[in-house]
Amino acid sequence: MLKEFKEFAMKGNVMDLAVAVIIGGAFGKIITSLVDDLLMPLLGLFLGRINFADLKYIITPASADVAESALLYGTFIQSLIDFLIISFSIFLFIKLLSSFKKKEAAEEPPAPEEPGKEEALLTEIRDLLKNRPI
């Protein structure tokens, strides 16, 4: 079972996933700041001075002793854009890593091909003829 787990863990897809999780965690805050502080204000400006953080659908308005209940769909849109940017950057990084793997594989000399049945038979006949007394 340990051997099977080791083979599974060393496959390329698992390693790619591990790299993606690390990159996603490392760049998550940077991407969130990029979206919240730069992209969303520009997008809001182009769409008629909309502040996405304020977009919401009020279910129950606030009263004296009850807080407002609302669906914050503007925040959801920002999170969705965060996700798309992070996933695209991870895709590009994984693509870069796989191109390096392909280059390494191309540099390795190809294994010599095994002779076919006909070639093996001809080689055997040649060797028998060489060893035959005249």
C-alpha positions, 0 to 999 in steps of 0.5 A: 500500500505504501508503494502504491501511495508513493507511485500515486504521489510521484505522478505529474498530476499530483505534483502539479496540483501541489505546486498550484496550491502553493502558488495560489496561496502565495499570490492570493493576497496580491491578486485580491488586492489587484482586483479590489484596489485596481481592477474593480474601481476601473471596471466600475468607472467604465460601467457608470461609476458603480462600486461593486462592494456596495452592490447587494440585494436587500432581503430584510431591511435593518430595523432598530434591533435587527441587522440588515439581511442582504445578498452581497452579489458585488462581493461575489463578483469580485471573488469570482474575478479573483478566482479567474485571475489566480487560476489563469496564473496557475495555468500559465505556471504549470504550462511553463513547468511542463515545457521544461519537462518536455525539453528535458525529455527531448534532450534524452537520447532515444532508446535503441529500437528492438529489431523486428522478427525479420531482422532477428531472423536474418541476423541469426542466419548470418551468424550461422553462415559465419560459423559454418565450415567450408 
